[in-house]
Amino acid sequence: MRRIAPLLILFALRPDPGAAHAFEGGSGIYDQFTQGVGVALTAPSIVLCLLPLGILVGGWRSDGMLAVWPWLLAGQAAGLFLAPLMPPETTAAALALGLVTGALAALKPDPPSPVPQGFAALTGLLATMSSFEGHALFELPLGVHAGLIFGANVAVAAPAALVASTLERWPRDWLSIGWRVAASWLAAICALVLAFAVKTMA
């Protein structure tokens, strides 16, 4: 069972061969919003770019999310406008950034102050470009835009809050090591999914 579980995870997170994320047209604003949130929380190139940042930020400082949030939002704003200009390889770049972020969270959970902010800006940029890659600027409905941005922020804020609150509640070395192990697992999954993505693009 221990061997099967990672394989099931990788199968679920396998790269989508389609160039752009598909959205249903003509639906109401709520359906559009939930579609956007769903893509942000399930598309490998997006969620695997975002989750490691949450662990990095939560392990860095108890208020780490508040410190990096403006940078994350700035990166998302830039990514929204740059996405129409980006090639499909943007998804691979987002996965590569997730790998690096996960490795950093595992190896150096207390980086100097400019580093988490820089990673937040890059993560917001690449995750958003990957989200909207293949679509013209504002081609998608407003609800989808809002859902994608909201889902991406949840994918960072939720693990950041979980890591920070547990470390503050139980300041134990074993717990810190556990979160670093989790970050290393995310980095490993990023590496495997990235390899599949590169093979698909070749």
VENMO-V619329 format. One record per residue. N is the residue number from 1. RES is the residue in one small letter. OMEGA is omega as a letter, one per 30 degrees, with the letter a starting at -180 (none if undefined). Layout:
[[N,RES,OMEGA] [N,RES,OMEGA]]
This chain:
[[1,m,l] [2,r,l] [3,r,a] [4,i,a] [5,a,l] [6,p,l] [7,l,l] [8,l,l] [9,i,a] [10,l,l] [11,f,a] [12,a,a] [13,l,a] [14,r,a] [15,p,l] [16,d,a] [17,p,l] [18,g,a] [19,a,a] [20,a,l] [21,h,a] [22,a,l] [23,f,l] [24,e,l] [25,g,l] [26,g,l] [27,s,l] [28,g,a] [29,i,l] [30,y,l] [31,d,l] [32,q,a] [33,f,a] [34,t,l] [35,q,l] [36,g,l] [37,v,a] [38,g,l] [39,v,a] [40,a,a] [41,l,a] [42,t,a] [43,a,a] [44,p,a] [45,s,l] [46,i,a] [47,v,l] [48,l,l] [49,c,a] [50,l,a] [51,l,l] [52,p,l] [53,l,l] [54,g,l] [55,i,l] [56,l,a] [57,v,a] [58,g,l] [59,g,a] [60,w,a] [61,r,l] [62,s,l] [63,d,a] [64,g,a] [65,m,l] [66,l,a] [67,a,a] [68,v,a] [69,w,l] [70,p,l] [71,w,l] [72,l,a] [73,l,l] [74,a,l] [75,g,l] [76,q,l] [77,a,l] [78,a,a] [79,g,l] [80,l,a] [81,f,a] [82,l,a] [83,a,a] [84,p,a] [85,l,a] [86,m,l] [87,p,l] [88,p,l] [89,e,l] [90,t,l] [91,t,l] [92,a,l] [93,a,l] [94,a,l] [95,l,l] [96,a,l] [97,l,l] [98,g,l] [99,l,a] [100,v,a] [101,t,l] [102,g,l] [103,a,l] [104,l,l] [105,a,l] [106,a,a] [107,l,a] [108,k,a] [109,p,l] [110,d,a] [111,p,l] [112,p,a] [113,s,a] [114,p,a] [115,v,l] [116,p,l] [117,q,l] [118,g,l] [119,f,l] [120,a,l] [121,a,l] [122,l,l] [123,t,l] [124,g,a] [125,l,a] [126,l,l] [127,a,l] [128,t,l] [129,m,l] [130,s,l] [131,s,a] [132,f,a] [133,e,a] [134,g,l] [135,h,l] [136,a,a] [137,l,l] [138,f,l] [139,e,a] [140,l,l] [141,p,a] [142,l,a] [143,g,l] [144,v,l] [145,h,a] [146,a,l] [147,g,l] [148,l,a] [149,i,l] [150,f,a] [151,g,l] [152,a,l] [153,n,l] [154,v,a] [155,a,l] [156,v,a] [157,a,a] [158,a,l] [159,p,l] [160,a,l] [161,a,a] [162,l,l] [163,v,a] [164,a,a] [165,s,l] [166,t,l] [167,l,l] [168,e,a] [169,r,a] [170,w,a] [171,p,a] [172,r,l] [173,d,a] [174,w,l] [175,l,l] [176,s,l] [177,i,l] [178,g,l] [179,w,l] [180,r,l] [181,v,l] [182,a,l] [183,a,l] [184,s,l] [185,w,l] [186,l,l] [187,a,l] [188,a,l] [189,i,l] [190,c,a] [191,a,a] [192,l,l] [193,v,l] [194,l,l] [195,a,l] [196,f,a] [197,a,l] [198,v,l] [199,k,l] [200,t,a] [201,m,a] [202,a,none]]
